[in-house]
Amino acid sequence: MHILTRTTGLAPALGLALTLAAGSAWAATEPVRAHDHRATATTLELSPGGHKWPSDAPLSQAMQRIRNVLQPDADAILAGRLDKRQYRRFAKSINGEIATMVANCGLPPEADARFHLILSEMMDGVAAMEGQDEIGTRQQGAVRILSAIEAYATYFDDPALAPVRR
C-alpha cells in the first residue's frame, strides 16, 4: 500500500510541499550551498525524454539507509504513536545520511537539481522532527521524509530502493 494513502489530511499538503520546495531549506544550509552545480529546478518531473533521472551508488545507499531507519516504524509514525525522543533519533540518523549524500554527490547537474527538491523536503522533515515547530509537527516531519523517499523512487532510476510498505 502506498504510504500516503494512509494519511488523510497530510498527503495533499505534503505533495504540494514536495513540488514547490525548491529552495528555502537547502539554500540556507552550508553543505548544500557548497554542493551547488548551478542547475536549478522548480518542479520534480521526469527527464525531458520521459525517463527517470540517474542515481549513483552513494545516493542510492544513503536513500536505502534512510528508508531502513523509518520503515520499521512507518505504521507508528502514521498513527502518531511515537514520542519526541524517537523522532530526534530518526533526525540524527537521517542528518548523517544527508551529509553523506551531499559530500559524495556524483549526479549530472540536471538530475542533481531535481534531487535538491527531494533533499529540501528531507531537510525540512528533519527540522520538524527535531522540534522546529514552524516547519511542522514531528510526525509531519517523518511523513515528509517518507513522501520524499517515494518521490525519489518515482523520479530516480534506483531499482535497489524498496518502497516503504506497511
N, C-alpha and C positions, 0 to 999 in steps of 0.2 A: 504494500500500500504506500502510495506517495506520502511523504511525511507531512506535507502541508494540507492534505485533505482532512487531517485530524485536528486542525486548528481553525476554529470558526472565524473569529474576528481578526486573527493575526495574518492570515495568508494574503489578503489583498494589500494590506499596508506593507507587508514585507516584500511582496513582488514589486510594488511601485518603488519602494525604497531602493531595492537592488538595481532597478533600471535607472534610477535617477541619481545614484550615489556617487557620481563621478568626481568628487574632488575634496569634499570637506575634511574627511578624516585623514586620507593619505597625504594630502598637500601639506598638512601641518606636522608631519612626522619626519624626523631626520632620516631614518633608514630608507624610506621610500623616496624622499626627495633626492637622496644621493643616488638612487637607482633609476632616476628619470631617463627615459630613452627619447624624450621629446615627442613621441606619438601620443595623441590623446584620443579618447573615445568617450562619447556621451551616452551610448546605448550598448547594451550587451546583445550581440547578434552574431549569427554565423558569419564565416568569411564571405567575401564577395562571390565566390564560387558556390556558396551554399554548403560548404563543408565545415566541420568542427575545426577550431583553432588547434595548432600543435601544442603539445605539452613537452616537458622534458623530465628526466628522471628525478632531479631534486624536487621539482614541483609536485610530481605525482606521488612521491614518497611522503612528502610533508602533508599533502591533502589526505592521503590514506591514514596517516597518524592522527590528524585532526578528526577525521571520521571515526577512528577507533576510540578516541577519547570520549566522544559523545554517544556513539551507538549503544553501548550497554545501558545507558540511562535515558534513551530517547523517549520511552514511554513516561518516565517520571518527569522529564523536562516538560513534555506536552501537557501533562496533568498538573503541573505546578507543585510537585511534591518534594522539591529539593530545597535545601537551605543555602544561605549566602556563603557558607564555608565551602560547599560543594561547587558552587558557581565560581568562586575565587580559584579553586583548584583547577577547574577547566580553563579559566582565563590564563592562568600561569602556563599551563601546558601549551595552549594554543598560541600564546605570545611567543614562546620559544620556536614553534614551528613557523610562525610568520617571519621571524627573524631569519630562520634558515632559508625560507623561500626567497626573501629579498636578497640575501647575501649570495645565493647560488643561482640566480636567475640567468637562464640562457635562452629565453624566448625571443623570437623576432619582434621588432618594435610594435607591429600592429596587434599581434597576439598578446604581447605584454600590456598594451594599452587596454585591451578588453579584460585581461586578468585583473588589472588595477581596480576595475569596478567591483569585482568579487572580493578582492583584497580589502577594499574600503568597507564593504559590508561586514567582513570578518573583524576588522579592527573596531568598527562601531559595536559589533556584538561583544567583543572582549571588553570594551569600555563599559558597556551596560552590565556585563557580568561582574565587573569589578566594583560596581555600585555607583557609576556616574549616571544618576537618575535622569538627567536632562536628555540622555540618549535613549532611555527606556528601562524597563524593569530587567532584573537579572534573567528572568525566564525569557523575556523578549529577546535579550541578547543571545541566549543559547539557540533560540529558534531562528534568529537571523543567520547564525553560523550554519545551522542545519540547512537552511534555504540556500546559503552560498555554496555549500557542498553540492547540492542538487543542481544549481546553476552551472557550476564548474563541470559536472558530469554531462550536462546538456550541451554546453558550448565548447568544450575542450575534448580533444581526442585522447582519452585516457582509459583504455579498456581495463586497466588494473584496479580502478576505483569502483568498489561495490557501492550500490546505492544504500542510503540509510533506510532501514526497514524496521518495522516493529515485530 
